[in-house]
Amino acid sequence: MWNFRSHRLLQALALAALAYLPIAAVAATLSEADKRDIARVEIYLNSFSSLKGRFLQQSSSGHLAEGWLYLNRPNQVRLDYRPPSSLQIYADGYWLAYVDTELEEVTHVPLSSTPVGFLVREQVQLSGEVSVVRVEHSMGVIRLHVVQTEEPETGRVVLTLQDPPMRLSHWTIIDGHGIKTRVSLLDSQFNLKLNEKLFEFDGSKFDQPETP
């Protein structure tokens, strides 16, 4: 049953799905094969400039949510959650706006502080400000563990891609309490021309003056 407590928890999970949270970093020595795989993933991520698809958000605590994801480079993102959730997430520039239309609350975080920060840059680079600290393989799947280079202890995102052929499948965020939030991409379409209005957010209606 949908209630206030589950609603607030989904809010936290939605932020966790996009925001780095404290967690111990995992150091690893990358092999030459790992470095070649990272280069292949980087080339793949730069092969598309837009993405549209359904997403399914799951947490290890058992909570589920779904909706539509829109991504347009550079720096444009929207996650549109389906009811009963009243959540929406927008980014069109420097800030990511987390919007609760039911509670009429808006939270802003710098886009650069989120995993989608490096995914929506004009040119994706898996080096410099971010670093890949581990590469994992299983049958038909490659996983990259990505951290912020200067502050690796502040969080980790695990990108999972099908390979071959290479295709972004999902990402997983692990928070400081060990809760995993996974965002899976479904029916994704790439390199579409997306309407710019998708990424526009009018915050004025959440800042109405009080009635005397």
N, C-alpha and C positions, 0 to 999 in steps of 0.2 A: 504494500500500500504506500502511496506517495504521501509523505508528511514533511513538516518543516525540518525535522532533523535530517532526513535523507536528502532534502533539498539543499541544505547547507553543506552537507558532506559532498554532494555532487559539485557544488561550487569549488570546494577545496580540490577535488579531483580534477576539475577542469583547469584550474590554475596549475596543478601539478603536471597535467598533460602538456603544458607549454612552458613551464617555468622551472629553472634549475632550483633544487632544494638541497640542503646540506647532506652530504654523504661522503664517506671516505673514498678517496680516489684509488683506483687499481692501477698500479704501475706494471708495465710489461715491456719486454724487449721485442721490438718488431723485427721479423725476418725480412729478407729481400723479397720473398714471395708475398708477405703481408703488405709491403710497400707497393708492390705491383698491383695488388688487389685494391688498395686505397686509391691509387691513381686511376684504376678502371672505374671505381665508384664515382670519383670526382668527375671524370669525363661523362659518365651517365647522367649525373645530377645536372650537369650543365647542358645536357642535350634537350632539355625542355625548359621553357620560360613560364609556363602556366600549367595548372592542374585543377581539375574539377572531379569530385567524386563523393560518394557516400562514405561515412566513417562510422566505426563502432568503437566506443570507448569502454574499456573494461578495467576494473581494478582488482587487485588480489584480495580485497575485502568483500568482493562479490557484487559491487554496484556496476550497473550498465547504463549507457546513454548512447544515443546515435543522432546523426544529422548529416549535414552537407558541409564539405570542406572546399574552399576556393583559395587558390594560391596564385599570385601573379608577381613576377619579378619585375622591378625590384620593390621589396618592402610592402607588399600588399597581401593580407591574409584575412579570411573570414571563416569562422566555424559557426554554423547555424544549427543549434540543437533542436531536435523535434520535441513537441509536447510529450509528456507533461513538464519537461524542463522549460524554464523561461530564460535560459542562458543564451547569450551570443557573444562572440569574440571578434573584434575588428582590429586590423592594423593597416594603416595607410600612411607610412612614413616612419617617424621616430618612435611613436608610442603604440603599445598594444592596449586596447580598451576591452576590459572584461565587463560585460553588461548583464545585469539581472533586471529584466523588464517587469517582473512581478514586484520585486522589492524596490524598484527604481533606484538601484545602486550601480555605480560605475567605479571600477578600480583600474588605474593605469600603471603599467610597468614598462620599462624601456624594452623595445623590441630586441635590442642587442643582447639583453640578458636572458633570452629564451632560446630553446633549441631551434625554433623556426628562424631565429635571427640569422644563422649562417645559411639556412636553406633558401631564404628569400633575398639574399644579396644578388646584385646583378651578376656577379661571378662567384660561384660556390668554391670555397677553398677549405680543404680539410687539413690546413696547417696555418701557422701564424697565430691568430687569436684563439683558435680551437685546435685540439690535438686528438688524434686517434691513439688510444692507449692499449687497445686490444682488438684483434681480428679473430673471429671464430667462423668455423665452417661446419655445416652439416649437409646432408644430402639435398642438393639443389638450393641451398640457402647460405648467404654470407651475412655476418653481423659485425658492425663496427661500433665500438664503445668510444664515445666522443666526450671530451671534457673541455672546459675553458683552460687555456694554456697557463695563464697567470694565476688562476685560482681553481685548480683541479678538485679541491676538496668541496667546492660549492655545489657540485651536482654531476650527474651523468645521464646522457641519453644514449640509448642503444638503437641504432638504425638497422633494420632488417630488410634485406633485399633478396628477391628470388634471383637465382643465377645458375645456369643460363635458361632463357635469355634474362638479362638483368632487368629488374623491375622493383620499385620501392613498394614494400608490402606493409610495413608498420614501423612505429617507433615506440619505445618503452622508456618511461621515466621511473627511477627508483628513488623514493624519498628517504629522509633520515630515519624514518621509523620502519623501513623495509617494505613499505607498501608500494607495489608496482602499479603504474597506470599505463595501459597500452592503448594506443590509438591505431586501429587497423583501417587501411584504405580499401574500399570496395568499389568495383566498377569505375576505376579511375580513367579519366580522359586527359590527354596531354596536349600542350601547344594549341589550345583553343583560344579564340579571341573573347576575353571576358569583359562584360560591361563594367566600366569604372565605378558605376553607382553601387555595385555590390559591396564595395569596400568603404563607402561613405557612412559615417556615423554622426548623427545629429544629437549631441549631448544636451542641447538646450532644454529639452522637455524633462530632463532629470534635475534641472536646477531652477524650478519654478519658485517665485516669491511666495511666502506664506500669506494666506488670506487673512485679513484683519478680523 
